[in-house]
Amino acid sequence: MAQSSSPPFVRIGTRGSPLALWQAHETQKRLAAAHGVPLEAIAITIIKTSGDIIQDRPLAEVGGKGLFTKEIEQALFDNAVDLAVHSSKDMETNLPDGLVLTACLPREDVRDAFICKRATTLAELPAGAVVGTASLRRGAMVKRLRPDIEVVSIRGNVDTRLRKVESGEVDATLLAYAGLKRLGLADKATSLFDIAVFLPAVGQGAVGIECRADDTRTRDILAAIDDGVTRTALTAERAFLRALDGSCRTPIAGHATVSGDRLSLRGLIVKTDGSVAHETSREGAAADAAALGDDAGRELKARGGPDFFAHG
Ligand SMILES: NCc1[nH]cc(CCC(=O)O)c1CC(=O)O
């Protein structure tokens, strides 16, 4: 086929992990369909981030979430790409000035999956079993439910983590069911946690699309594929996170659902060792998503006190 020399319709920046590529291709497909352009007209540029390069240390230690987005955001500022596709869970609470989270893809299942060869559920794991996770939230919540279980830090992409369970390096791990489904690995989930007992991370299962705030052309292009329900839920969850001002060292969980013009939000903070947790919820108008999230976050911040955040 002859290569067209015309510039692309729009340019996507993404990480190169299998999950990131799924997200970028899904965005590409939806944009092509919405605007009646061929897939090839939507360029995908893979950008390596510090988070991809540093694999041997826990994320919280090396500087947290921004590690997976910084280089891609720089490409936006440099006008090398027009939009960046992220797992919204990995997006910084406060985006750099000049960038906005403009659109979301429809949210996938938000639940955490339990992956284990020795037991069907966390409750059935024998005392002293080892759970490997890179997530402070998952580790803290496992400790809260099962103080007798040992939590160790493991990193790497989804495949690496699954292999560590397969090889017996750890007895079990927890992964976002959304990621497993998107990678065609849903059958790797031994069971799923009920969100009533295991609250997901803010943004879990939602793909967020970021662009330059002043780039009205790209914003218009993205409006055609935006899932408003997901974006409203994310607005509440991210306002909750922002109000808590949590560093990456504070285990925080938050989840909002939108039904018609109503929004429900649950939020939780928990000590890393699982010893203390504070939970709250809000119900209100979906139009007040940001205020509801902010209010819930402020409440938990006050209840936890400075001590809570200082010690994680
Ligand atoms: N931190 C890595 C990450 N970022 C998003 C997902 C899963 C997909 C999603 O939540 O959208 C994962 C893997 C995991 O937590 O198992």
The ligand as an SDF file (V2000), in Angstrom:
LIG
                    3D

 16 16  0  0  0  0  0  0  0  0999 V2000
    0.3240    0.3050   38.3840 N   0  0  0  0  0  0  0  0  0  0  0  0
    0.2870   -0.4810   37.1900 C   0  0  0  0  0  0  0  0  0  0  0  0
   -1.0840   -0.5680   36.6340 C   0  0  0  0  0  0  0  0  0  0  0  0
   -1.7120    0.5200   36.1690 N   0  0  0  0  0  0  0  0  0  0  0  0
   -2.9540    0.1460   35.7540 C   0  0  0  0  0  0  0  0  0  0  0  0
   -3.0840   -1.2120   35.9660 C   0  0  0  0  0  0  0  0  0  0  0  0
   -4.2610   -2.0480   35.6870 C   0  0  0  0  0  0  0  0  0  0  0  0
   -5.2850   -1.4880   34.7330 C   0  0  0  0  0  0  0  0  0  0  0  0
   -6.1470   -0.4240   35.3000 C   0  0  0  0  0  0  0  0  0  0  0  0
   -6.3390   -0.3000   36.5200 O   0  0  0  0  0  0  0  0  0  0  0  0
   -6.6860    0.3230   34.4610 O   0  0  0  0  0  0  0  0  0  0  0  0
   -1.8910   -1.6790   36.5070 C   0  0  0  0  0  0  0  0  0  0  0  0
   -1.5590   -3.0720   36.8840 C   0  0  0  0  0  0  0  0  0  0  0  0
   -2.2510   -3.5290   38.1370 C   0  0  0  0  0  0  0  0  0  0  0  0
   -2.5050   -2.7320   39.0390 O   0  0  0  0  0  0  0  0  0  0  0  0
   -2.5330   -4.7290   38.2350 O   0  0  0  0  0  0  0  0  0  0  0  0
  1  2  1  0
  2  3  1  0
  3  4  1  0
  3 12  2  0
  4  5  1  0
  5  6  2  0
  6  7  1  0
  6 12  1  0
  7  8  1  0
  8  9  1  0
  9 10  2  0
  9 11  1  0
 12 13  1  0
 13 14  1  0
 14 15  2  0
 14 16  1  0
M  END
$$$$
